[in-house]
Amino acid sequence: MMRTILAAVVIGFAAPALAAGDTATPPAQKWSFNGPFGTFDRAELQRGYQVYKEVCAACHAMKYVAFRNLADPGGPGFTAAEVKALAATFEVTDGPNDAGDMFKRAALPSDKFPSPFANEKAARASNGGAYPLDLSLIAKARVNGPDYLKALLTGYTAAPAGFALGEGLHYNAYFPGNQIAMPQPLNADQVTYADGTKATVEQMAHDVSAFLMWTAEPKLEERKRMGFKVMIFLVVLTGLFFMAKKRIWAKLH
């Protein structure tokens, strides 16, 4: 419920931008988690985390996701030891200490993914006035969010002739109004995947979009399993009710 409310807040902030102009429709993608029996691809989620860590985390936080969630059932499949090591590569602010001062320390599995900036003003100052959104729930901020994220990350092109591109903005076929402050974040071979997968822009965009779908809906697989059980229960219950009805009304027929 809390994630649903937070996703609605993200949509509310995005609403003014959605009215900025017509854009191309993001093409539908094939996702392992689509459909009633779909599940997350663990290797894909781990690659997506690597893209987030090495590219996106420089500007974007995930303040609603804890490092320990990476080892949760239905998640990327990291072990507890791996999560501890991954968390230690981030710094978080803690305190106050005995002297009353805040201090930096290596993150622990129980910590949330930190923001790379001290506050919103610092974030805007480092990004030409634009504020990098938190990515925890971004995949649920739009209908078919993963499709949109994949399209956005691969939609950077030269502005068409006659298009008035604002200063410091970049043309993107899928961003509302076609002008976005974020420079193209992905370039070929920008990361070296641990599993040897070729790091094309398409591959990295697909992987990180899937990972962000998981951060937005980490209980997706559990929800689908529960839904399947409920459907079986309802089918069996309907059969029992039908048999009871036949038995009860048999004498009247």
N, C-alpha and C positions, 0 to 999 in steps of 0.2 A: 504494500500500500504506500509506504513512504517513497519508494522508487517511482511509483506512478505519479505521486504528487510532485516530486522533484522534476520528473520528465515534463509535466504540464507547465512548470515554471520555466523550463528551458524553452518550450514552445512559445510561451508568452513573450519571452525576450526576443525570440526569433521572428515573431509575427510582423513587426514593422519592416524587416528586411524582405519578407516574403512578398510584400506588396510593391517592392521596388521596380519590378518589371517582369516581362515574360522571359522564360528561359527554356532551354532544351529539356526534354523529359529524360531522366536517367534511364539507361537501358536496364532491363531486368537481368539479374545475375543468377547463376546457379550457386546456391549456398547449401552446405551439408546440413544446416539446421532448419531448412525449409520443410514444410509439410508436417503432418501430424506425428510422424515417427522420426523426424529429423534430429540429428545430434550434432554437437560441435566436433570438428576435426581437431584433435589435440595438437597435432604437428602444426596445423595452420594457426592455432591460437598462440603457440609458442613462438612461431615466426612473427606473428602480429605483435606480440609483446616486445620482441626484439626491435621491431620498427618503431614502436612507441618509445621505447627506452632510448634508442640511439638517434631518433629524429624528432618525434613529437614532444618528448619530455623537456626539451630545451625551452619550450614556450607554454606548454599546456599541462595543467595538473589533472589529477583524478582523485579529488578529495573525498569521494564517497566509496573508494575502493581501498581496502587494506592489503598490505603485502601478503598476509596469510591467506587471503582469498584465492591467491594463485594456486594453492594446494587443496582447495575445496573440491569435493566431488562435483563433477560436471564442469570443472574448470580446465585450465590449460594442462594440468597433469604434472605440475612441478612437485618435487618431494619437499618435505619440511626443511631438509638440509639445503636444498637448492634455493628455497624461498629466503632462508636466513642469509645466504650469500648474496642473493639479488638485492635484498633490502639494504644490506650494508654498503651497497654502491651509491645510495642516496643519503643526503644529509637532511636532518629535520631540526627545527628549533625546539628546545626544551627549556625547562626551568620554571621559576627562578631557582638558582642555586643558593647556598648558604649566605652568599654575599648579596642576594637579591637581584642577580643578573641573569638574563636569558643567555643561553649558550647553544652551540651547534654540536650535534653528535650524529653518529652513524644510525640510520634508521633500523628499527627492529621489525620483525614480522607483524607485530600488533599495530604498527603505525600506518596511517593512511599515506597514499602517494602525495608528496608535498608539491607545492607550487614552486616554480623556479624563481618567482619574484616575491619580494617582501609584502607587497600590497598592490592594489589595483593601479594606483598612480605610477608605481615603479614599472608595472607591466606595460602600461600605455606609453610611458616615456621610452621604453625599449623597443616599442613596436609602432612607432610613428603615429601614436594616438589611438591605435586599435587595441582592443582588449582581447587577448587569447582566451577563448571559452574553456571552461572545465570540460574534459572529455568523458567523464564518468557515465553520463546518460545521453550523450549526443546522438547515439544511434536510435534512440526512441523519440527524438525531437521532431521527426518527420515520418510520414507514412513511407514505408519501404526505406527506412533510414540507411541500412547497409548499402543498398543500391545507390542512394544519393551520395554517401561518403565516397564510395568507389569512383563514381562519376566525377565528383568534385576534385578528388586528388589527381585524376587523369585528364581533367578538362581544361588545363591551361594551354592556350594557343595565342598566336599573334592576333591582336584586335583587327577585325575586318576594316576595310577601307571606309573612311567616313565616320567611324565610331569614335566618339569623344571620350577618351579614356582619361580619368582624373589623375592628377599628380600623385605619385606614390602608390597607385592602384594597378592591379594586374587583371588582364582579361581572362575570364573563365566562363566557358559555355554553359555551365550548370549552376553557377551562383546567381541568386536573384539580382537582377540588374546587370549581370555579367561583369561586375567590377568588384574585386576582392582585395583587401589590404594584405592578406597573407601571400608572400611570394611562393612560387612553386616549391613545395616542400620535398618532393621526391625526385631523385635522379637515378639513372641506371647504375647498378653496382654501388649504391650508397651504403649498403650494409653487406656484411658477409655472413650469410645464413649458416648457422651451426650445422644444419643437416645437409648442406651442399646445394640447396635449391638456388637456381639462378635468380638473382635479385633484379628483375626487370621492374619498371615503374608499375606495370599492370599487376605483377605478382605482389609487390610490396603493398600496393593500394588495396588489393583483395585481402591480404592477410591482416593488415591493421584494421580494416573495416569489420572483418569477422571478430577480431579481438575486442573491438569497441562494442559490438553487438553483445558479446559475452559480459562485458563490464556493465552494460545497461540492463541485461536480463540474465544474471548468473544462475537463476533457478529454472531456466527454460526447459532443460531436460526433465527435471523433477516435475514441473508443471505438466508436461506432456505425458509422463508416465502416470501421474495421478488422473489426468483426463481420460486416459485409456482405461484405467481401472474403473472409473466412474461410469463410463459407457458400458462396460461389461456388466457392472452391477445393475444398471438400468435395464439392460436387455433381459437379464435373468429375472429381475423383479417384475418386468412386464409379463414375462412368461408365466410366473407364479400367479400374478393377478388374473391372467386370462384363464388358467386352469381352475383357480378358485371360483371365478365367475361361472365357468361351465358347470362346476360341481354344485354350486349353490342354486343355480337356476334350472338345473336339469329336470327336477320334479315338476316344475311349472310348465315345461315344454311337453 
